[in-house]
Amino acid sequence: MSHFGTGQRSTKVPREWLTQFELSDQKESPRYAETMAYFNKLAASSPHAKMFTFGVSPQGRDLNYLVVSNSNEFSPQQVHNSRKAIVLIQNGIHAGEIEGKDASMLLLRDILITKEKSHLLENLILLVIPILNVDGHERISPANGPNQNGPAQMGWRTTSQNLNLNRDYIKAALTARSDARLYPVVVSNFGCGPDGFTLKHMEKILRGKPTLFLEFDEHRGEAGMVTRLEAFLDEVAGHRKKGPAPPPEPIAARKPRRPRARKFYIPYFADDAHVYAGILRYAGFEASILPPPDAQSRRKGEKFSSGKECHPYMVLAGDLVRLVESRSKGDPPAVFMFPGTAIPC
């Protein structure tokens, strides 16, 4: 959930540097144009900040980032040679959850204008992306986040191409496959994540194109990651020397078929399973609830899992395998139904 309106206005800030968040009594967030104007004003008012553009969105909006360095090191080589820690702040991945953008504006003002937090630059260089999903940011409505505590109006989660920038790994893989310039680097912070469910599909889609998968957590050392990144760059260089790859085989679309009467099997995930079964029966379908999972379900699930998935996934996989093994070849078609949610799991 997004939390908006928990900050306190500073009495030391000149009025021309107050943000829309503050001027609206913490109820509003600025639009794209106003946000970029504020960031450009920061860069124009301080020798320690510089704005750059790293791309253009499908709807034609610039994708910008601000580099902040007290020693005025702005180019990639200068930043690298500084040996300082490099901190990337990426706002607006889900443009409806935008409080990070407003917090960044306050932080940067305190570093560059009031100098209250200028000491933060002693050992680091900041890279701040004001808004990553710029098109979704401008798809604004007061109804986009009914369960959020502000702002009064907000953008939308997905991009103008309906991409969810921290979820849609498969769409990203399809894009990378169609563009010879792109070589995916997938970063995850723990094993139980999208990697457990999508990595195999990504490998199939990319068909031999160099791809790097990195997991970061407190148990993994930085040196190993650096070595893998260097090896990946060598692999990409070798791949490019081979020349353009043959065009990928098109993925055939499934032909729509008229639905047929099928029996629904529902895994027992909670007593709510009885509610779903009752609804299906009321609608005229045959529905059966599977027995509660046991140790055999777990063993079956582990056998057909990669080991990176979450425990509930393995249990459900085990239930599905047991159901398939219990059915005869001539049995009528059936549906293994697990109700979906709006979250990754």
JOMO-V297669 format. One record per backbone hydrogen bond with DSSP energy under -0.5 kcal/mol. NH is the residue of the N-H (numbers start at 1). CO is the residue of the C=O. If there is no record, write none. Layout:
nh->{NH	NH}
co->{CO	CO}
This chain:
nh->{4	4	13	17	18	23	24	25	26	35	36	37	38	39	40	41	42	43	44	45	46	49	50	52	54	55	57	60	63	64	65	66	67	68	69	72	74	79	80	81	82	83	85	87	87	88	89	89	90	91	91	95	95	97	98	101	102	103	104	105	106	107	108	109	110	111	112	113	114	115	117	118	120	121	122	123	125	126	127	128	129	129	130	132	133	134	137	138	139	140	141	144	146	148	149	150	152	154	155	156	159	162	165	167	168	169	172	173	174	175	176	177	178	179	179	180	182	186	187	188	193	196	197	197	198	199	202	203	204	205	206	207	209	212	214	216	220	225	226	227	228	229	230	231	232	233	234	235	236	237	238	239	240	241	242	242	243	252	263	264	265	266	266	267	267	269	273	274	275	275	276	277	278	279	280	281	282	283	284	285	286	287	288	290	298	299	300	301	302	303	304	305	314	315	316	317	318	319	320	321	322	323	324	325	326	327	327	331	335	337	337	338}
co->{2	149	10	14	15	19	20	22	21	31	32	33	34	35	36	37	38	39	40	41	42	46	67	65	63	63	61	57	55	62	52	128	50	126	48	69	72	75	76	77	78	80	123	85	125	86	87	127	88	89	129	93	156	94	96	98	98	99	100	101	102	103	104	105	106	107	108	109	109	109	110	115	117	118	119	120	85	68	87	66	89	127	128	91	92	132	133	134	136	138	154	141	143	145	2	148	27	141	95	136	163	159	163	164	164	167	168	169	170	171	172	173	174	175	176	178	179	212	185	214	191	193	193	194	194	195	198	199	200	201	202	203	206	184	186	188	217	221	222	223	224	225	226	227	228	229	230	231	232	233	234	235	236	237	238	239	240	250	333	286	335	264	288	265	337	267	270	271	271	272	272	273	274	275	276	277	278	279	281	280	262	285	264	266	294	295	296	297	298	299	300	302	310	311	312	313	314	315	316	317	318	319	320	321	322	323	324	328	263	265	335	336}
